[in-house]
Amino acid sequence: MEMVLVTGASGFIGGWCAAKLLSAGYRVRATVRSAAKQEAVRRAVAAAGAPTEALEFAVADLTADAGWDAALAGCDRVLHVASPLSGAALAELIGPARDGTLRVLASARRAGVKRVVVTSSCAAVTPREVRGDTTSDETVWSDVTDPNLDDYRRSKTLAERAAWDWAAENDFTDRLTTVLPAAVFGPVLSRKALSSVALIDGLLNGRPPRIPHIGFNVVDVRDVADLHLKAMTAPEAAGQRFIAAGERMWMEDVAAVLKESLGRDGARVPTKRMPDPIVRLLAVFIPRMRNLTPMLGRRHSFSADKARRMLGFTPRPTRETLKDCARSLIGKVAA
């Protein structure tokens, strides 16, 4: 069976990708920044019910050249899922995001891999101006000069742009595919890799006490991982971008689902809306709140029609995703 390199296997999406690959019979080589992280990855993959006998590791860091050629040696395909998380400044995000992606692509080309699937984000397909009900598909690109675009979204856009530009310059476009998830929820494999699930974890613990009027498309991490596997092998996926998105919900509706479906475990979930002027006022003093203000009341969605049509992408019901996500957080001890 083929060997697949998975970067970012210690993360939320990467862990599920590794588990899905192993369950499908692939051999998996996961990159870690240090050997000390190997056992945590192995435990997380096992928590997803996947066998770990065909799981091995390679030490490589997205911020350095060392280790990538060795990591790619003998690999047939690559799922490049690793990416820095939001919260850092652009200078700290862009190295691992853009330069790290180019390192992986260059080593993959030297290794002669058949396909590289890069995990981008719906952050890279968000239009600058949104008026009324609007929808983005894969033809849209975020404007990196938009002053309202936060550093994380800007880094994801720059990284994906750089990947396609590099592929065009190096005769690699037919071996590159990108997957662009919306807000990813679903069952966690470790509390060290919460990513976007931190929002659900916060609601379960009563944070924030009132809910800003923002909305987003929800997608299950298991469905995102399945789409990566399809994009990795389907001939028609070569040279394509695919949005992975399900139902769009207001954050208030997400809270309502949690409140209704969890019984006592949902007792602390807030239900009241935070007035927009209060959000804007808090944004003056709380940096992480500033990213929310452009999203207030925005009725924008992302279309996964292309992934449905070409790759059979079928996201599961959103209520199931949110409930499974919450239950996994409640049952998962810190690890």
KAWO-V96664 format. One record per residue. PHI is phi in whole degrees, -180 to 180 (* if undefined). OMEGA is omega in whole degrees, -180 to 180 (none if undefined). Layout:
phi->{PHI | PHI}
omega->{OMEGA | OMEGA}
//
This chain:
phi->{* | -66 | -98 | -118 | -85 | -120 | -91 | 74 | -68 | -82 | -94 | -64 | -71 | -61 | -62 | -69 | -62 | -61 | -64 | -65 | -63 | -63 | -66 | -85 | 97 | -77 | -87 | -126 | -113 | -102 | -88 | -132 | -76 | -149 | -61 | -65 | -87 | -62 | -66 | -64 | -65 | -61 | -65 | -65 | -63 | -64 | -64 | -84 | 86 | -94 | -72 | -116 | -63 | -97 | -101 | -133 | -133 | -139 | -93 | -159 | -119 | -63 | -91 | -141 | -74 | -60 | 96 | -75 | -63 | -67 | -64 | -86 | -58 | 83 | -88 | -96 | -145 | -136 | -111 | -95 | -100 | -59 | -163 | -68 | -87 | -67 | 118 | -86 | -75 | -55 | -61 | -82 | -87 | -70 | -60 | -64 | -73 | -82 | -66 | -64 | -62 | -67 | -62 | -64 | -64 | -64 | -68 | -64 | -65 | -65 | -82 | 73 | -67 | -82 | -158 | -117 | -105 | -102 | -83 | -100 | -167 | -63 | -60 | -90 | -128 | -103 | -68 | -70 | -111 | -127 | -128 | 74 | -83 | -132 | -140 | -105 | -121 | -71 | -80 | -89 | -127 | -66 | -90 | -70 | -91 | -66 | -65 | -88 | -84 | -72 | -63 | -64 | -64 | -65 | -66 | -66 | -67 | -62 | -66 | -70 | -57 | -62 | -64 | -68 | -64 | -62 | -61 | -65 | -78 | -119 | 53 | -125 | -58 | -76 | -116 | -119 | -139 | -122 | -117 | -120 | -75 | -84 | -76 | -94 | -125 | 121 | -67 | -88 | -102 | -160 | -76 | -85 | -134 | -75 | 51 | -65 | -66 | -57 | -64 | -67 | -59 | -63 | -61 | -62 | -105 | 78 | -121 | -74 | -65 | -130 | -103 | -67 | -85 | -126 | -130 | -163 | -81 | -100 | -144 | -81 | -59 | -68 | -72 | -63 | -64 | -60 | -66 | -59 | -66 | -68 | -65 | -73 | -120 | -68 | -56 | -72 | -83 | -60 | 72 | -121 | -103 | -135 | -80 | -112 | -149 | -115 | -65 | -90 | -138 | -75 | -60 | -62 | -70 | -60 | -61 | -64 | -61 | -63 | -61 | -75 | -98 | -106 | 60 | -60 | -66 | -101 | -61 | -90 | -66 | -73 | -129 | -89 | -81 | -88 | -57 | -55 | -60 | -70 | -60 | -65 | -67 | -63 | -63 | -67 | -108 | -118 | -53 | -68 | -78 | -65 | -69 | -83 | -59 | -68 | -92 | -59 | 71 | -73 | -106 | -120 | -123 | -120 | -97 | -103 | -58 | -65 | -66 | -65 | -70 | -90 | -122 | 70 | -62 | -136 | -66 | -76 | -57 | -63 | -60 | -64 | -61 | -67 | -67 | -63 | -62 | -63 | -63 | -68 | -69 | -67 | -89 | -93 | -74 | -58 | -150}
omega->{-177 | 174 | 180 | 174 | 176 | 173 | 179 | -179 | 176 | 180 | -175 | -179 | -177 | 178 | 178 | 177 | 179 | -179 | 180 | 179 | -179 | 179 | 179 | 176 | 177 | 166 | -175 | 170 | -178 | 176 | 175 | -180 | 175 | -179 | -178 | -178 | -173 | -176 | 178 | 177 | -180 | 178 | -179 | 179 | 178 | 179 | 177 | 179 | -178 | 174 | -177 | -178 | -178 | 180 | 175 | -172 | 172 | 179 | 178 | -178 | -178 | -178 | -178 | -180 | -173 | 171 | -173 | 177 | 178 | 180 | -178 | -176 | 178 | -180 | 179 | -177 | -177 | 165 | -179 | -175 | -173 | 178 | 175 | 179 | 179 | 178 | 178 | 176 | -176 | -178 | 179 | -179 | -169 | 179 | 178 | -175 | -176 | -176 | 178 | 178 | 180 | 175 | -180 | -179 | -179 | 179 | 178 | 179 | 179 | -179 | 178 | -179 | -177 | -177 | 171 | 174 | -180 | 176 | 175 | -178 | 172 | 173 | -179 | 179 | -178 | -179 | -178 | -178 | 177 | 178 | -179 | 180 | -178 | -179 | 176 | 168 | -174 | 178 | -176 | 172 | 175 | 179 | -175 | 177 | -180 | -178 | 179 | 179 | -178 | -173 | 179 | 180 | 179 | -179 | 179 | 178 | 180 | -179 | -179 | 176 | -179 | -180 | -180 | 178 | 180 | -179 | 180 | -178 | -174 | 177 | -175 | -174 | -178 | 176 | -179 | 173 | 174 | 177 | -174 | -179 | 170 | 179 | -171 | 175 | -177 | -175 | 179 | 177 | 179 | 177 | 178 | -177 | -175 | 179 | -178 | -180 | 177 | 178 | 179 | 179 | 178 | 180 | 179 | -179 | 174 | -179 | -7 | -178 | 172 | -167 | 176 | -176 | 178 | -179 | 180 | 172 | 180 | 173 | -178 | -179 | 179 | 178 | 176 | 179 | 178 | -180 | 176 | -179 | 178 | 179 | -178 | -173 | -174 | 179 | -177 | 179 | -178 | 176 | -174 | 169 | 178 | 174 | 175 | -176 | 175 | -175 | 174 | -179 | 167 | 179 | 177 | 179 | 176 | 179 | -180 | 178 | -180 | -178 | -175 | -170 | -173 | -179 | -179 | -178 | 179 | -174 | -175 | -178 | -180 | -179 | -175 | -179 | 173 | -180 | -178 | 180 | 179 | 178 | -179 | 178 | 180 | -179 | 178 | -174 | -176 | -175 | -176 | 178 | -177 | 180 | -177 | -171 | 178 | -176 | -175 | 177 | -176 | -178 | -177 | -179 | 176 | -176 | 176 | -177 | -178 | 179 | 177 | -174 | -172 | -173 | 178 | 179 | -178 | -179 | -179 | -179 | -176 | 180 | 178 | 179 | -177 | 180 | 179 | 178 | -178 | -179 | 179 | 179 | -179 | -177 | -173 | 175 | 179 | -178 | none}
//
